[in-house]
Amino acid sequence: MKNTGKFGIDKIHLSIPNDTVTIGTIVTAEVELTTHSEDVKYAWYIYHNEKIIEKIMYSSGTQKCNLAINKLGTWKFKAFILSSEGEKVAKYSQEITCVKKKSKALEDFPERIISYENLNSLNVDTELPTLYTIEKDDSIYEYLVKRDKTSSNLTVIGSGTYDPNRYQLPVFQRFTWMNEIEGNVIYYNDPTLYLGDIRVGWGQGSLKEFPLSIIAETVKTFARKMNINNNQILFYGSSSGGFMSLVLGGYVKGASVLVNNPITIVSDSKYFNKFFSNIGEIAYKGYSLEKMKREFRERQDIRMLYKMLNYVPNIYCLVNAASEYDMEKHFKPMINESNKLLDHPSNNELITHLYWDEEAQHNPIDKEETLKYINKVRRMWCISKK
């Protein structure tokens, strides 16, 4: 630290090697003072495209500021320091440019970028599988869409836990199956994954935005543009992807759901504590575990969501009875609560299919079996008109 004798900010150090980053990058800014001082308070403004999006008020413990870059465009920090004598100084960091970089697996797909506000102008006319990036406030929502104009069925697929050391965001697990699934197919990425170094997000989002409600509205828009009714939509997923499918099925009235060993109560997931220890400060602004479970229970517990909605969609639930974890922590609690709602006139069928595989445990059934059940359940509940 320099010692010029004059109170001020010498430099704002950024934890990145250059001024260009990709979505999902975590940037740490740190203030270097021109002279040493024991009693200094720090404050921060964070800018996106020259607009202030977050203010961090004065505190002695905020010499560093962390930012998860989750949107395209330009970003910068403005640091403020306040001495014990009341002297204030401010300085901007260098500007950071966030660009979108496709993973190698997605390089061959054309891409369309649109704002959420202009979603109604969305055009889904091409049958070439296309990557759609939809910008909303400080988040991006990404969808890989395969259009089949000869079909009025739609299968929507979510991803489970992924390895960030092997795969780059966005994550569309099972997207190589798209041509083996009849009809239209949409894969969606969970934008929660951009908030930090995590492997699973359960669509939790942030205090101000629940991504799964946004994804539900976007899927309905895609379907409408494809001339597909809600009762022709099937949501599929396993594990945490199963949890998100169950949520989406609740929000998209008339749609059906196929899940395999789904997480039904996020707080009882094996990964829950690690998830919130990694990004709880970013997503939930320091809420305690109990406060998060209490104030966001409809986001984290399928039972509470269906109770709030007073609705249960058509559900075909495949569960490995050899997995005590799945049976005791997720399957039985959901079934016990859902049974209380099934006699409501607006509610649908809940079919449970138990199988036994001691070796697989929580892992889903294989590709061939999964495709068989996707086709079976779609034909059972999703009306097809060609």
C-alpha positions in Angstrom: 0.0 0.0 0.0 1.4 3.4 -1.0 1.9 6.1 1.6 1.7 9.5 0.1 0.5 11.2 3.2 -2.8 12.2 1.6 -6.0 10.4 2.3 -7.4 8.9 -0.9 -7.8 5.9 -3.2 -4.7 5.0 -5.1 -6.2 2.2 -7.2 -9.1 -0.3 -7.4 -7.7 -3.8 -8.1 -9.9 -6.2 -10.1 -9.5 -10.0 -9.8 -9.6 -10.6 -13.6 -6.6 -10.6 -16.0 -8.2 -8.3 -18.5 -11.3 -6.2 -19.1 -13.3 -8.8 -21.0 -15.2 -11.5 -19.2 -18.0 -14.0 -19.9 -21.3 -14.4 -18.2 -20.9 -16.2 -14.8 -17.5 -14.7 -14.0 -17.1 -13.7 -10.4 -15.1 -10.4 -10.1 -13.7 -9.0 -6.8 -12.8 -5.4 -6.6 -10.5 -4.2 -3.8 -9.6 -0.7 -2.7 -5.9 0.3 -2.3 -5.5 3.5 -0.2 -2.9 6.1 -0.9 -2.0 6.1 2.8 -2.5 3.6 5.6 -5.5 4.3 7.9 -7.0 2.1 10.6 -10.4 3.7 10.7 -11.8 3.8 7.2 -15.3 2.9 6.0 -16.1 1.8 2.4 -19.1 2.0 0.2 -19.7 0.8 -3.4 -21.9 1.5 -6.4 -22.1 -1.2 -9.1 -23.0 0.0 -12.6 -24.3 -2.0 -15.6 -24.4 -0.1 -18.9 -23.8 3.2 -17.0 -26.9 2.6 -14.7 -26.5 2.0 -11.0 -27.9 -1.4 -10.1 -26.7 -1.9 -6.6 -25.5 0.3 -3.7 -23.5 -1.0 -0.7 -23.6 1.4 2.1 -20.6 2.4 4.3 -19.1 -0.3 6.4 -15.6 -0.9 7.8 -15.7 -4.5 6.5 -16.2 -3.8 2.8 -12.8 -3.0 1.4 -13.6 -5.7 -1.1 -16.7 -6.0 -3.2 -17.7 -9.2 -5.0 -19.8 -9.2 -8.2 -21.3 -12.1 -10.2 -21.4 -10.9 -13.8 -24.8 -12.2 -15.0 -25.6 -10.0 -18.0 -24.1 -8.8 -21.2 -22.8 -5.3 -21.5 -20.4 -3.0 -19.6 -19.8 -3.1 -15.8 -17.8 -1.0 -13.4 -17.4 -0.3 -9.7 -17.4 3.0 -7.9 -15.7 2.9 -4.5 -16.2 5.4 -1.8 -14.1 5.8 1.4 -14.9 7.8 4.5 -12.3 8.7 7.1 -12.9 9.0 10.8 -12.7 12.8 10.4 -15.5 12.8 7.8 -13.4 13.2 4.7 -14.9 11.4 1.6 -13.2 10.3 -1.6 -14.5 8.3 -4.5 -13.0 6.5 -7.5 -14.2 4.4 -10.5 -12.7 1.1 -11.4 -11.8 0.2 -15.0 -14.8 -0.8 -17.1 -15.5 -4.5 -17.7 -17.1 -5.8 -20.9 -19.2 -9.0 -20.6 -19.5 -11.0 -23.8 -21.3 -14.2 -24.5 -19.2 -17.2 -25.3 -20.8 -20.4 -26.5 -19.5 -23.7 -25.3 -18.1 -25.9 -28.0 -21.1 -28.2 -27.8 -23.4 -25.3 -28.8 -21.2 -23.5 -31.4 -23.1 -24.9 -34.3 -26.5 -23.6 -33.2 -27.7 -20.1 -34.4 -28.6 -17.7 -31.7 -31.3 -15.1 -31.2 -31.2 -12.4 -28.5 -34.3 -10.7 -27.3 -35.5 -8.7 -24.3 -38.2 -10.1 -22.0 -40.3 -7.0 -22.6 -40.4 -7.8 -26.3 -41.1 -11.5 -25.8 -44.5 -11.3 -27.6 -42.6 -10.4 -30.8 -40.7 -13.7 -30.6 -40.5 -15.5 -33.9 -40.1 -19.3 -33.7 -40.4 -20.0 -37.4 -37.2 -21.9 -38.1 -37.0 -25.7 -37.7 -33.2 -25.4 -37.3 -32.4 -26.0 -33.6 -31.8 -22.5 -32.2 -30.4 -21.0 -29.0 -32.6 -18.2 -27.7 -31.2 -15.7 -25.1 -33.8 -13.6 -23.4 -32.5 -10.7 -21.3 -34.6 -9.6 -18.3 -33.3 -6.9 -15.8 -30.0 -8.3 -14.5 -30.5 -11.9 -15.7 -30.4 -13.9 -18.9 -32.6 -16.8 -19.7 -31.4 -19.3 -22.3 -33.3 -21.9 -24.2 -32.4 -24.4 -26.9 -35.4 -25.0 -29.1 -36.1 -27.7 -31.7 -39.1 -26.8 -33.7 -41.3 -29.5 -35.5 -44.0 -27.8 -37.5 -45.7 -31.2 -38.1 -46.4 -31.7 -34.4 -48.4 -29.8 -31.7 -46.7 -31.6 -28.8 -43.9 -29.9 -26.7 -41.4 -31.6 -24.4 -39.6 -29.2 -22.0 -36.4 -30.5 -20.3 -34.5 -29.2 -17.3 -31.0 -30.1 -16.1 -29.8 -31.6 -12.8 -26.5 -31.2 -11.1 -23.6 -30.4 -13.5 -19.8 -30.3 -13.2 -18.5 -26.8 -13.8 -15.0 -28.1 -14.4 -16.2 -30.1 -17.4 -19.0 -28.1 -18.8 -19.6 -24.4 -19.6 -22.8 -22.5 -19.1 -25.5 -22.6 -20.3 -26.2 -26.2 -19.5 -28.7 -28.2 -21.5 -28.3 -31.8 -20.3 -29.6 -34.4 -22.7 -29.8 -32.0 -25.6 -28.2 -34.6 -27.9 -31.4 -36.5 -27.5 -33.5 -33.9 -29.2 -33.9 -35.6 -32.5 -35.0 -38.8 -30.7 -37.9 -37.1 -29.0 -41.0 -36.7 -31.0 -42.3 -33.2 -31.6 -41.1 -29.9 -30.4 -38.5 -29.7 -27.7 -37.2 -26.9 -25.4 -34.2 -27.2 -23.1 -33.8 -24.4 -20.5 -30.8 -23.3 -18.5 -31.2 -22.3 -14.8 -29.9 -18.7 -14.5 -29.2 -19.3 -10.8 -26.0 -21.1 -11.9 -24.5 -17.8 -13.0 -24.6 -16.5 -9.4 -21.5 -18.3 -8.2 -19.4 -21.4 -8.2 -22.2 -23.9 -7.8 -23.2 -27.2 -9.3 -27.0 -26.9 -8.8 -29.4 -24.0 -8.5 -33.0 -25.5 -8.3 -34.2 -22.3 -10.1 -33.9 -20.4 -6.8 -32.8 -17.1 -8.3 -32.7 -14.1 -6.0 -34.8 -12.1 -3.5 -36.4 -10.1 -6.2 -36.9 -12.8 -8.9 -37.9 -16.4 -9.0 -36.6 -17.7 -12.3 -39.0 -20.7 -12.6 -42.0 -18.3 -12.8 -40.2 -16.4 -15.6 -39.4 -19.7 -17.4 -43.0 -20.8 -17.1 -44.2 -17.6 -18.7 -41.6 -17.9 -21.5 -42.5 -21.6 -22.2 -46.1 -20.5 -22.5 -45.1 -17.9 -25.0 -43.0 -20.3 -27.0 -45.9 -22.7 -27.0 -48.4 -20.1 -28.2 -46.0 -19.1 -31.0 -45.9 -22.8 -32.0 -49.7 -23.1 -31.8 -49.4 -25.5 -28.9 -51.9 -25.5 -26.0 -50.8 -26.0 -22.4 -52.3 -29.5 -22.3 -49.9 -30.5 -25.0 -46.9 -29.6 -22.9 -44.8 -32.2 -21.0 -42.1 -31.2 -18.5 -39.4 -33.7 -17.9 -36.5 -33.8 -15.5 -34.7 -36.0 -12.9 -33.3 -35.0 -9.5 -33.1 -31.2 -9.3 -34.3 -31.1 -12.9 -37.3 -33.0 -11.6 -37.9 -30.4 -8.9 -37.9 -27.7 -11.5 -40.3 -29.7 -13.7 -42.7 -30.1 -10.8 -42.7 -26.4 -10.2 -43.2 -25.5 -13.8 -46.0 -28.0 -14.1 -47.7 -26.1 -11.2 -47.3 -22.8 -12.9 -48.3 -23.9 -16.4 -51.9 -25.0 -15.8 -52.9 -27.9 -18.0 -49.4 -29.2 -18.6 -48.2 -32.6 -17.5 -45.0 -33.7 -15.7 -42.7 -36.7 -15.9 -40.0 -37.0 -13.2 -37.4 -39.5 -12.2 -36.2 -39.5 -8.5 -37.1 -35.8 -8.2 -36.0 -33.5 -5.4 -39.3 -32.3 -3.9 -37.9 -30.4 -0.8 -34.8 -28.4 -1.6 -33.8 -28.1 2.0 -33.6 -31.9 2.2 -31.3 -32.2 -0.8 -27.8 -33.6 -0.3 -26.4 -30.4 -1.8 -28.6 -27.8 0.0 -26.1 -26.7 2.7 -23.3 -26.4 0.2 -25.5 -24.5 -2.2 -26.4 -21.8 0.2 -23.0 -21.6 1.8 -21.6 -20.8 -1.7 -24.1 -18.2 -2.9 -26.5 -17.4 -0.1 -24.9 -14.0 0.4 -25.5 -13.2 -3.2 -28.9 -14.8 -3.8 -30.6 -14.2 -0.5 -28.6 -11.3 0.9 -27.4 -13.0 4.1 -30.7 -14.6 5.1 -30.3 -17.4 7.7 -31.1 -20.9 6.7 -34.3 -20.9 8.8 -35.4 -17.5 7.4 -34.9 -18.7 3.8 -36.9 -21.8 4.5 -39.6 -19.8 6.1 -39.9 -16.9 3.7 -39.3 -18.9 0.5 -40.9 -22.2 1.3 -43.1 -22.1 -1.9 -39.9 -21.9 -3.9 -38.2 -24.8 -2.1 -40.9 -27.2 -1.2 -43.3 -28.7 -3.8 -45.9 -29.4 -1.1 -46.0 -25.8 -0.2 -46.2 -24.6 -3.8 -49.1 -26.9 -4.7 -50.9 -25.9 -1.5 -50.4 -22.2 -2.4 -51.6 -22.8 -5.9 -54.4 -25.2 -4.7 -53.4 -27.3 -7.8 -51.6 -30.5 -8.7 -50.7 -31.1 -12.4 -50.7 -34.5 -14.1 -47.6 -36.2 -12.6 -46.0 -39.5 -13.6 -43.3 -40.1 -10.9 -40.6 -42.7 -11.4 -38.8 -43.5 -8.2 -36.1 -46.0 -7.3 -37.5 -47.8 -4.2 -34.0 -49.1 -3.5 -32.9 -45.5 -2.7 -33.9 -44.7 0.9 -32.8 -41.1 0.3 -35.4 -40.6 -2.5 -38.1 -42.6 -0.8 -37.9 -41.0 2.7 -36.8 -37.5 2.0 -38.6 -36.7 -1.2 -41.2 -39.2 -2.5 -43.2 -39.9 0.6 -43.5 -36.3 1.8 -44.8 -35.2 -1.6 -47.2 -38.0 -1.9 -48.6 -37.6 1.6 -49.4 -33.9 1.0 -50.5 -34.2 -2.6 -53.1 -36.8 -1.7 -54.9 -34.1 0.3 -55.2 -31.9 -2.8 -56.2 -34.5 -5.4 -59.9 -34.4 -4.6 -60.0 -30.8 -5.7 -62.0 -30.6 -9.0 -59.2 -28.8 -10.8 -56.6 -31.3 -10.0 -55.3 -34.1 -12.1 -53.8 -37.6 -11.9 -50.7 -38.6 -9.9 -49.2 -41.9 -11.0 -46.4 -43.3 -9.1 -44.1 -46.0 -10.6 -41.7 -47.7 -8.2 -38.8 -49.7 -9.5 -35.8 -51.4 -7.8 -32.2 -50.7 -8.7 -29.7 -51.0 -5.8 -26.7 -50.0 -7.9 -28.2 -46.9 -9.4 -29.7 -45.4 -6.2 -30.4 -41.7 -7.0 -29.2 -41.9 -10.6 -31.9 -41.8 -13.2 -32.9 -44.7 -15.5 -30.9 -44.9 -18.7 -31.5 -43.0 -22.0 -33.5 -45.8 -23.8 -35.9 -46.2 -20.8 -36.3 -42.4 -20.3 -37.2 -41.9 -24.0 -39.7 -44.7 -23.7 -41.4 -43.0 -20.7 -41.3 -39.6 -22.3 -43.2 -41.0 -25.3 -45.6 -43.0 -23.1 -46.5 -40.1 -20.8 -46.9 -37.7 -23.7 -49.3 -40.0 -25.5 -51.2 -40.6 -22.2 -51.9 -37.0 -21.4 -50.7 -34.6 -24.1 -53.2 -34.3 -26.9 -51.5 -34.6 -30.3 -52.9 -33.1 -33.4 -51.0 -33.4 -36.7 
